[in-house]
Amino acid sequence: MPPLPTLSGREVVRVFVALGWEVARQKGSHVILVKDGHSATLSVPDHRVVAKGTLRALIRAADLTVSEFVSVAEER
């Protein structure tokens, strides 16, 4: 499993948008992402650095592997 990159909240949102998620709204410092056919919503903190555990939980909630997320993140 590749190590998780250190990303800002906005960078994490860009990666999830590239994976088919859409920005539904922003409430305070959190960006809410939704995807058709997916029951979960993702709440991405708009911070300078997203904590590794938070990022791993978002990846898990999106039904992705760390490898899939990292490969798309490296393209950006």
C-alpha positions as a LaTeX table, in Angstrom:
\begin{tabular}{lrrr}
\hline
Residue & $x$ (\AA) & $y$ (\AA) & $z$ (\AA) \\
\hline
Met1 & 0.00 & 0.00 & 0.00 \\
Pro2 & 1.51 & 3.37 & $-0.97$ \\
Pro3 & 1.82 & 6.00 & 1.74 \\
Leu4 & $-0.84$ & 8.67 & 1.92 \\
Pro5 & 0.25 & 12.02 & 0.50 \\
Thr6 & 0.03 & 15.21 & 2.54 \\
Leu7 & $-2.78$ & 17.19 & 0.91 \\
Ser8 & $-4.83$ & 20.27 & 1.69 \\
Gly9 & $-8.61$ & 20.07 & 1.88 \\
Arg10 & $-8.99$ & 21.72 & $-1.52$ \\
Glu11 & $-6.56$ & 19.23 & $-3.09$ \\
Val12 & $-8.52$ & 16.34 & $-1.59$ \\
Val13 & $-11.74$ & 17.78 & $-3.04$ \\
Arg14 & $-10.09$ & 18.04 & $-6.49$ \\
Val15 & $-9.09$ & 14.37 & $-6.36$ \\
Phe16 & $-12.58$ & 13.24 & $-5.36$ \\
Val17 & $-14.13$ & 15.40 & $-8.11$ \\
Ala18 & $-11.81$ & 13.70 & $-10.59$ \\
Leu19 & $-13.14$ & 10.38 & $-9.26$ \\
Gly20 & $-16.75$ & 11.36 & $-10.03$ \\
Trp21 & $-17.87$ & 13.06 & $-6.82$ \\
Glu22 & $-19.63$ & 16.44 & $-6.94$ \\
Val23 & $-19.48$ & 19.37 & $-4.54$ \\
Ala24 & $-22.97$ & 19.68 & $-3.07$ \\
Arg25 & $-22.35$ & 22.57 & $-0.69$ \\
Gln26 & $-19.94$ & 24.06 & 1.80 \\
Lys27 & $-20.89$ & 24.54 & 5.42 \\
Gly28 & $-18.30$ & 26.50 & 7.34 \\
Ser29 & $-14.92$ & 24.85 & 6.92 \\
His30 & $-16.25$ & 21.59 & 5.46 \\
Val31 & $-16.98$ & 20.79 & 1.83 \\
Ile32 & $-19.75$ & 18.23 & 1.33 \\
Leu33 & $-19.38$ & 15.85 & $-1.64$ \\
Val34 & $-22.06$ & 13.55 & $-3.09$ \\
Lys35 & $-22.10$ & 10.92 & $-5.82$ \\
Asp36 & $-25.08$ & 9.44 & $-7.65$ \\
Gly37 & $-25.70$ & 5.84 & $-6.69$ \\
His38 & $-23.62$ & 6.17 & $-3.52$ \\
Ser39 & $-25.39$ & 6.36 & $-0.17$ \\
Ala40 & $-22.56$ & 8.08 & 1.72 \\
Thr41 & $-21.67$ & 11.77 & 1.62 \\
Leu42 & $-18.12$ & 12.93 & 2.18 \\
Ser43 & $-17.38$ & 15.83 & 4.50 \\
Val44 & $-13.91$ & 17.12 & 3.62 \\
Pro45 & $-12.38$ & 19.65 & 6.03 \\
Asp46 & $-11.11$ & 22.72 & 4.19 \\
His47 & $-7.85$ & 22.84 & 6.15 \\
Arg48 & $-4.26$ & 23.46 & 5.08 \\
Val49 & $-3.43$ & 19.82 & 5.82 \\
Val50 & $-5.99$ & 17.02 & 6.10 \\
Ala51 & $-5.02$ & 14.57 & 8.84 \\
Lys52 & $-3.92$ & 11.14 & 7.61 \\
Gly53 & $-6.63$ & 9.34 & 9.61 \\
Thr54 & $-9.32$ & 11.65 & 8.25 \\
Leu55 & $-8.10$ & 11.14 & 4.69 \\
Arg56 & $-8.02$ & 7.36 & 5.15 \\
Ala57 & $-11.61$ & 7.45 & 6.52 \\
Leu58 & $-12.77$ & 9.52 & 3.52 \\
Ile59 & $-11.15$ & 7.06 & 1.11 \\
Arg60 & $-12.81$ & 4.14 & 2.90 \\
Ala61 & $-16.23$ & 5.88 & 2.87 \\
Ala62 & $-15.87$ & 6.44 & $-0.89$ \\
Asp63 & $-15.30$ & 2.67 & $-1.39$ \\
Leu64 & $-11.81$ & 3.27 & $-2.79$ \\
Thr65 & $-8.43$ & 1.80 & $-2.02$ \\
Val66 & $-5.51$ & 3.96 & $-0.98$ \\
Ser67 & $-3.73$ & 2.92 & $-4.19$ \\
Glu68 & $-6.61$ & 4.15 & $-6.36$ \\
Phe69 & $-6.74$ & 7.49 & $-4.53$ \\
Val70 & $-2.98$ & 8.00 & $-4.66$ \\
Ser71 & $-2.78$ & 7.21 & $-8.38$ \\
Val72 & $-5.35$ & 9.92 & $-9.16$ \\
Ala73 & $-3.74$ & 12.36 & $-6.70$ \\
Glu74 & $-0.36$ & 11.94 & $-8.39$ \\
Glu75 & $-1.89$ & 12.81 & $-11.78$ \\
Arg76 & $-3.11$ & 16.17 & $-10.48$ \\
\hline
\end{tabular}
